[in-house]
Structure formats: structure tokens, C-alpha cells
Amino acid sequence: NLWVDDALTSERLSATIDAVCETVRNPRFRSLVLQVGAEIAGHHGFDEIALRCMSEAAQGVLVDLDWVDRCPALASVRTRPEWVEPRHLVRARAEAVWAV
């Protein structure tokens, strides 16, 4: 279980996320994999992986602005400059959905 594995390395987590994403064809499921990957990375203090996952999900179909703004596992990366652009993409997508 990657979430509670105290011996988890950033390399193993990154490889697992990449392997799953390579096999996923559904964009929504890929977004979910990246969200879970970001949470696991954040939980373990792997900030660069969390940011990469967030960025990739934002470039895809991620629309969950509440998760972006409130997920406790991502608190440490939300203040980083790299968070701004992906958050902006997700917010724009969410606003487009809200406008319908």
C-alpha cells in the first residue's frame, strides 16, 4: 500500500504513477491516478512529484477545484509558485463547467 508504506521512495512512487498512467486510456481515470499520486506524494513529503502530478492532471481534464484548494496532503505545495499555473487551469475549467 503506497499510502502507508514508510519505506516508500520517490523513485518507486514516480515509477508506479508513470506505469499506471502509461496504460490508462480514459482521461478522467488518468486524472484520478494523478490526483491520488499527488496525495501520496504530498503525504510522504515528495513535493516535486506532487507538483508534477498536479501539473499533468491540470493539463488534462482535472476540474476539482475544491480538491486543489483544500486537500490536506497538498498543503506544503500549495504555496509554491509552481502551483499557480496548474491551479489557474483547473479554476478556468471549473468556471466553464459552472457557467453551463
C-alpha positions, 0 to 999 in steps of 0.5 A: 500500500503506497499510502502507508508504506514508510519505506516508500521512495520517490523513485518507486512512487514516480515509477508506479504513477508513470506505469499506471498512467502509461496504460490508462486510456480514459482521461478522467481515470488518468486524472484520478491516478494523478490526483491520488499520486499527488496525495501520496506524494504530498503525504510522504513529503515528495513535493516535486512529484506532487507538483508534477502530478498536479501539473499533468492532471491540470493539463488534462481534464482535472476540474476539482477545484475544491480538491486543489484548494483544500486537500490536506496532503497538498498543503506544503505545495500549495504555496509554491509558485509552481502551483499557480499555473496548474491551479489557474487551469483547473479554476478556468475549467471549473468556471466553464463547467459552472457557467453551463 
